[in-house]
Amino acid sequence: MKIPIRPAAIGVLLLVFFLIPVCSQAQEPIDTPRKVLIKTPVIYPALARSINIHGVVKVEAVISPNGTVKSVTVKGGHPILTQSAVTAVGHWKFEPATHETREVIEIKFDEQ
């Protein structure tokens, strides 16, 4: 027994298989790193300097559309160095964007 295929059913199938995947891809924003406009210098903690602690602190900053930092979360690094990195990045100013973004930032602490 043959099942008749209606033009409306073909249209729905075409919509599902071709149009919906294209639309969902077009709506995903492409995240590129935002440029830092004002970068507050990171202060090397005196305790870390005195006991020769150095390394990298990795933080994630949530940046509002106007470029101000909303929050900073530590992702890794020596505990003595992290607070200094969080404080500095919290004062940075980024270029404006159309939406809120998350930036992963690495701060290097080394004896100079």
PyMOL commands that set and color helices and strands:
alter all, ss='L'
color gray80, all
select helices_A, chain A and resi 7-27+46-50+79-90
alter helices_A, ss='H'
color red, helices_A
select strands_A, chain A and resi 36-38+55-63+69-76+93-94+101-109
alter strands_A, ss='S'
color yellow, strands_A
deselect
rebuild
show_as cartoon
